[in-house]
Amino acid sequence: MTRMAYRGWEGNIVQLPKSSTRAVAGLPDRYSVDNHSFSPLNPSLSSRTSEGLSVHVLYIAGFGRSGSTLLDRLLGSTSKVHSGGEIGGVWTLGLVNDRLCSCGAKFSSCPFWRAVGAASFSSLQVGEVTDIAKYFRKTFPARRMWRIIFRRSRRKMMDSAPKNFSDTTARLYRGLRDVSSSPVVVDSSKLATYLVMLAQVPSLDIQVVHLVRDPRAVAHSWQRPRITDPDGRSTMSRIGAAKSAILWTLMNGIVEWISWRLGLPYIRIRYEDLVKDPAQTAGRLRLDVLREADLYFDEAGQVGEGDVNLGVTHMISGNPMRFQQGRTPIIEDDDWKSGPWSRRAMVAAITFPLLKRYGYRGLSLSKSLFWPIIILEIG
């Protein structure tokens, strides 16, 4: 969470630009659910899609409050990469709740999503959309991630998916690629459960970018006041430090294990390294990760030494930073270092199995003598 890039986390109102949405006249609506309608921006769009080609997806995995929206937008600062946000949220936050797109328009009136919808949702009935939304709420929350540890439960999770769910998912990502005209789509959904499902879609070429952040900083961020989107609504919840530490350990460990188990291309980066040198980190990702897809980009994107020029994106879910535009400084958010020592020590003690593995310092021997204080903090 970057102090400037994530200014919305501090409670300030994010000023939205005037919406660039325009009416799509002369084209029939091809799909509607609760008055949500989608039409192609270009009538010849369907003739330009390449259904036979795999969609290259960079999947940012890990635990929340680790800087995934920032990384997503840094990667999407080049025209060759589409910054998709938490794409898994399209079904509930977009189709069902009609939340704001990061361009400033509601999902139902955003020209970009109208075009994607024409290519992806046109054959769906209202009941099918409802079934998909229910499946997401039931299957993919963090409390359900134990299901992906065992092959039998993974198979059961896939078998319980709505009819044609795999095909519908493939069309969604294909639509994002074709409408954005970008060969690579970034998905910062983070959840390992959703990653398992995407890996079963034959037309998706998944590459995992595992983003980690110091668990003490993550726990501090989870306890900040709820921040709303510009429309006054929010999906940003709060959890305690102990729960954050446990989930940080489980979710990061499972992401690493399931990527290996499924044989997915995998690279791990740290938030602290990202904000220290965003240009080099984003460039290394393009070289290391995109090499797997035989895609080489000459352009460096809009990332400078310590800032980034953020353009208009079309994210439905993610950190409120997704609404930010223009030249934005990138500065590490290290407010957590001034927080209560006992809380930081408690988080370090719970997360110690992965703390050192990811290059973070844990408890010193002298400070570990204060375990009674740590136990009281947990209680």
Buried (B, 14 or more C-beta within 10 A) or exposed (E): BBBBBBBBBEEEEBEBEEBEBEEBEEBEBBBEBEEBBBBBBEEEBEEEBEEEEBBBBBBBBBBBBBBBBBBBBBBBBBBBBBBBBBBBBBBBBBBBBBBBBBBBBBBBBBBBBBBBBBBBBBEBEEEBBBBBBBBBEEBBEBEBBEBBEEEEEBEEBBEEBBEBBBEBBBBBBBBBBBBBEBBBBBBBBBBBBBBBBBBBBEBBBBBBBBBBBBBBBBBBBBBBEEBBBBEEEEBBEEBEBBEBBBBBBBBBBBBBEBBEBBEBBBBBBBBBBBBEBBBEBBBBBBEBBBEBBEBEBEEEBBBBEBBBEBEEBBBBBBBBBBBBBEEBEBBBBBBBEEBEEBBBBBBBBBBBEBBEEBEBEEBEEEBEEBEEBBEEBBE
